[in-house]
Amino acid sequence: MFNMKVSFNNYYLGHKKPHIVLYRLACTYSRLKNSTNGFKYLKLAIKSGYKNFKHIKRDPDLAYLRKQKEWRKLILQIEIIMKRY
């Protein structure tokens, strides 16, 4: 029997760039209009090493998240991180 959670965990753990997997999950949840999980995985992607912040700000897959109140708070956090680099 196919187990999505086990399948994802195996893919994630075996992926060379797990932050990309997390970012793609954030995009998927945003397109599904699930802001809770969208923000959860976007934050995890950033914490795991996703640094293409310009793309985050314009990615059409994240359009739904950009409409949420939490977006501005996340962008401010990203801008603080960007100043470190």
N, C-alpha and C positions, 0 to 999 in steps of 0.2 A: 504494500500500500504506500502511495506517495505521501510524504510528510513535508509540507512546504517549509516549516520551521527548520527541520533538520537539513533540508536541501539548501536553504539560505545560509545557515550557519556554516555548512561545508564550503559553500561558495565564498562567503565573506572571509572565513579563516584562511582559505587557500589563495585568496586574491593578493596580488603583489601590491596593490594600492587600495587598501580597505576604505580610505577616505572617499574614493570615487564611488564605491558601492553605496556608502552612506549618503553621499550627495544624490545619487540616482534615486535612492529611496525617498529622500526629501522631495525631489521633483515629482515622483510618482504620487506621493500623498498630497502634494499641492494640487496636482491635476485631478485627484479624486475629491478635492475640496475638504481635506482632512487636515486642518491647520495644526491640531495638537501633535500628530505624528510628523507632519511636515517640518515644523519647527524643531521637534525633538531630533530628527535625523539630520537636519541642516546644522544644528549646533554640534552634534556628534561628529559630523563630517569636518567641521572647522577645528574642533578639538583634536581630531585624528590627523590633521595635516592638510586639509583642503585650503588652499591659499589664493585661488583665483577669484578674488573679491569683486573685481570688475564684472566678471561673468555672473556672479550671484545677483548683482544689482540689475542686470538686464536679461537674464535667462527667462524666456517666455514660459518655461515650465513652472517657474516660481511666481507667476502673475497673481495667482490666488493668495499666496502668502503675503505678497506686497500690499494687498488690500486690507490686511489685518492690522489691528492696533499694535500687536507685538512686533511687527516689522521694524518700526522706527527704533525701538529699543535694541533690537538685534543689530541694526545698521550702526548705531552708536558704538556698540561693543566691537563690531568689525573695524570701525575707524580707529579705535584705540589699539587694536591688534596691529593694524597696518602701520601705525606710527612706530612700532617696534622694529619694523623691517626696513 
